[in-house]
Amino acid sequence: MKSGIRHLLFGVVGSLCMAAASNAAMAANCSYTPDEKGFKFSFTAFGAPDKSYVVSKNTFKKYEVASSTGKLEGATINIDSTSLDTSADLNNGEGGKWDAGIPMIRNMNVVSGLFKNFANPGKISAKIDKIEGETLQLAVTMNDVTKVIPMKVTEKGSNFHAKGTLDIIKDFNGSKAFAKFEKVCTQAFHKGKSWSDVDIEFEVPVKKSCK
């Protein structure tokens, strides 16, 4: 009986030690030096009442990234939203593909219907405020509103990847602009429903240093 209790106590202590070690590793003070040449970013938008129409890998052709310290934390991006490129995913939501000319029309509809109806039209910016463990805090400025978006971090080898979700209406007071966008796209392209939540993500090769 005593032996069983002793083994149980050792097991509990061991589990606590492992958890503490794991938490310590997660809370380690790590910095990341990014390789700007390998930087990629995109967003995924949704349509249809059941959210089955998914358009992924959307991005922007014109943007500037900078970091005064050379580190990922504190890095900024300034995006020209009129340079939207939705050509990577031609899925039409019905098991087929859109014609190759559709992305040009789609780009124009999103830019003129949504982005140009924002305050400071054509401008989106973001700054990495904080990286802590598996969470990154991204301060996004759009429609003259700044909102901190939490993103989940995953690391594979030297590749740093972060993904989160923002809502154009709830997070950025975008209801008026989004309503104009809906009039153009909801019935013609989005199967009767345009969703205001958008998945955002980026990845970049990094050199990691932990103290």
C-alpha positions as semicolon CSV with decimal commas, in nm:
position;residue;x (nm);y (nm);z (nm)
1;M;0,000;0,000;0,000
2;K;0,276;0,241;0,101
3;S;0,470;0,148;-0,212
4;G;0,166;0,227;-0,425
5;I;0,120;0,566;-0,260
6;R;0,490;0,642;-0,305
7;H;0,473;0,559;-0,677
8;L;0,161;0,774;-0,710
9;L;0,332;1,069;-0,542
10;F;0,640;1,030;-0,763
11;G;0,411;1,024;-1,066
12;V;0,231;1,342;-0,961
13;V;0,556;1,522;-0,883
14;G;0,705;1,410;-1,212
15;S;0,403;1,535;-1,406
16;L;0,418;1,871;-1,229
17;C;0,788;1,903;-1,306
18;M;0,731;1,825;-1,672
19;A;0,448;2,079;-1,690
20;A;0,665;2,342;-1,522
21;A;0,948;2,272;-1,764
22;S;0,711;2,297;-2,058
23;N;0,568;2,626;-1,932
24;A;0,917;2,763;-1,872
25;A;1,020;2,674;-2,225
26;M;0,706;2,839;-2,362
27;A;0,769;3,152;-2,157
28;A;1,135;3,173;-2,258
29;N;1,240;3,514;-2,381
30;C;1,292;3,446;-2,751
31;S;1,363;3,686;-3,034
32;Y;1,327;3,624;-3,406
33;T;1,533;3,775;-3,685
34;P;1,330;3,745;-4,007
35;D;1,455;3,690;-4,360
36;E;1,250;3,950;-4,545
37;K;1,305;3,780;-4,881
38;G;1,104;3,478;-4,767
39;F;0,811;3,676;-4,626
40;K;0,462;3,578;-4,748
41;F;0,118;3,685;-4,633
42;S;-0,238;3,613;-4,737
43;F;-0,600;3,614;-4,631
44;T;-0,897;3,383;-4,676
45;A;-1,251;3,511;-4,736
46;F;-1,582;3,325;-4,719
47;G;-1,916;3,321;-4,897
48;A;-2,244;3,122;-4,901
49;P;-2,482;3,083;-4,604
50;D;-2,302;2,767;-4,490
51;K;-1,961;2,931;-4,544
52;S;-1,874;2,664;-4,800
53;Y;-1,743;2,910;-5,058
54;V;-1,381;2,965;-4,959
55;V;-1,139;3,191;-5,144
56;S;-0,785;3,146;-5,010
57;K;-0,436;3,278;-5,078
58;N;-0,551;3,634;-5,147
59;T;-0,274;3,890;-5,110
60;F;-0,153;4,235;-5,214
61;K;0,117;4,308;-5,469
62;K;0,232;4,639;-5,321
63;Y;0,350;4,660;-4,962
64;E;0,645;4,771;-4,752
65;V;0,784;4,590;-4,448
66;A;1,023;4,742;-4,197
67;S;1,180;4,679;-3,857
68;S;1,390;4,939;-3,676
69;T;1,559;4,665;-3,470
70;G;1,581;4,399;-3,740
71;K;1,362;4,174;-3,523
72;L;1,018;4,032;-3,595
73;E;0,866;4,186;-3,281
74;G;0,802;4,550;-3,363
75;A;0,808;4,490;-3,739
76;T;0,555;4,679;-3,950
77;I;0,384;4,641;-4,285
78;N;0,214;4,910;-4,491
79;I;-0,018;4,776;-4,760
80;D;-0,162;4,940;-5,069
81;S;-0,501;4,770;-5,066
82;T;-0,572;4,878;-5,424
83;S;-0,307;4,625;-5,530
84;L;-0,529;4,331;-5,429
85;D;-0,455;3,999;-5,601
86;T;-0,716;3,721;-5,573
87;S;-0,590;3,513;-5,866
88;A;-0,438;3,223;-5,668
89;D;-0,768;3,047;-5,591
90;L;-1,016;3,005;-5,879
91;N;-1,255;2,780;-5,685
92;N;-1,610;2,886;-5,778
93;G;-1,782;2,730;-5,477
94;E;-1,963;2,472;-5,688
95;G;-1,686;2,220;-5,743
96;G;-1,552;2,393;-6,051
97;K;-1,323;2,680;-6,147
98;W;-1,387;3,040;-6,239
99;D;-1,274;3,163;-6,578
100;A;-0,921;3,308;-6,571
101;G;-1,062;3,658;-6,621
102;I;-1,272;3,653;-6,303
103;P;-0,994;3,754;-6,058
104;M;-0,955;4,090;-6,233
105;I;-1,328;4,157;-6,188
106;R;-1,314;4,027;-5,829
107;N;-1,018;4,251;-5,746
108;M;-1,202;4,554;-5,882
109;N;-1,521;4,470;-5,692
110;V;-1,342;4,433;-5,357
111;V;-1,126;4,742;-5,405
112;S;-1,404;4,973;-5,529
113;G;-1,683;4,822;-5,318
114;L;-1,494;4,783;-4,989
115;F;-1,145;4,928;-4,955
116;K;-1,218;5,258;-5,130
117;N;-1,515;5,314;-4,900
118;F;-1,294;5,302;-4,591
119;A;-1,151;5,607;-4,418
120;N;-0,797;5,645;-4,555
121;P;-0,895;5,445;-4,866
122;G;-0,626;5,220;-5,004
123;K;-0,430;5,201;-4,680
124;I;-0,394;4,907;-4,441
125;S;-0,110;4,875;-4,190
126;A;-0,007;4,637;-3,915
127;K;0,255;4,607;-3,643
128;I;0,368;4,304;-3,446
129;D;0,322;4,431;-3,091
130;K;0,423;4,119;-2,901
131;I;0,529;3,758;-2,943
132;E;0,489;3,536;-2,639
133;G;0,500;3,160;-2,664
134;E;0,243;3,044;-2,915
135;T;0,065;3,381;-2,933
136;L;0,140;3,688;-3,142
137;Q;-0,037;4,021;-3,098
138;L;-0,084;4,200;-3,431
139;A;-0,208;4,561;-3,422
140;V;-0,398;4,612;-3,748
141;T;-0,507;4,958;-3,865
142;M;-0,787;4,974;-4,120
143;N;-1,075;5,218;-4,178
144;D;-0,904;5,454;-3,931
145;V;-0,941;5,196;-3,651
146;T;-0,659;5,004;-3,481
147;K;-0,741;4,663;-3,335
148;V;-0,506;4,408;-3,177
149;I;-0,566;4,070;-3,339
150;P;-0,438;3,760;-3,154
151;M;-0,266;3,509;-3,381
152;K;-0,159;3,152;-3,315
153;V;0,211;3,088;-3,379
154;T;0,352;2,764;-3,514
155;E;0,717;2,695;-3,585
156;K;0,855;2,428;-3,813
157;G;1,229;2,430;-3,844
158;S;1,327;2,787;-3,925
159;N;0,982;2,877;-4,058
160;F;0,764;3,105;-3,845
161;H;0,390;3,101;-3,918
162;A;0,110;3,301;-3,758
163;K;-0,264;3,283;-3,821
164;G;-0,563;3,470;-3,682
165;T;-0,908;3,605;-3,764
166;L;-1,036;3,961;-3,792
167;D;-1,387;4,090;-3,852
168;I;-1,427;4,386;-4,086
169;I;-1,756;4,494;-3,928
170;K;-1,703;4,417;-3,558
171;D;-1,334;4,505;-3,532
172;F;-1,304;4,795;-3,777
173;N;-1,644;4,970;-3,783
174;G;-1,678;4,860;-4,144
175;S;-2,055;4,809;-4,165
176;K;-2,122;5,092;-4,413
177;A;-1,839;4,994;-4,646
178;F;-1,924;4,626;-4,617
179;A;-2,289;4,692;-4,705
180;K;-2,179;4,857;-5,030
181;F;-1,950;4,564;-5,101
182;E;-2,235;4,319;-5,039
183;K;-2,455;4,489;-5,299
184;V;-2,192;4,421;-5,563
185;C;-2,079;4,070;-5,471
186;T;-2,321;3,878;-5,249
187;Q;-2,569;3,757;-5,510
188;A;-2,342;3,760;-5,815
189;F;-2,043;3,580;-5,664
190;H;-2,093;3,478;-5,300
191;K;-2,391;3,243;-5,323
192;G;-2,618;3,475;-5,124
193;K;-2,395;3,552;-4,824
194;S;-2,076;3,754;-4,773
195;W;-1,896;3,695;-4,442
196;S;-1,721;3,983;-4,266
197;D;-1,474;3,760;-4,079
198;V;-1,148;3,700;-4,261
199;D;-0,863;3,463;-4,177
200;I;-0,521;3,628;-4,201
201;E;-0,180;3,465;-4,193
202;F;0,186;3,519;-4,266
203;E;0,503;3,316;-4,271
204;V;0,870;3,404;-4,280
205;P;1,204;3,226;-4,233
206;V;1,365;3,330;-3,904
207;K;1,671;3,289;-3,688
208;K;1,554;3,222;-3,334
209;S;1,744;3,318;-3,021
210;C;1,620;3,237;-2,668
211;K;1,752;3,344;-2,329
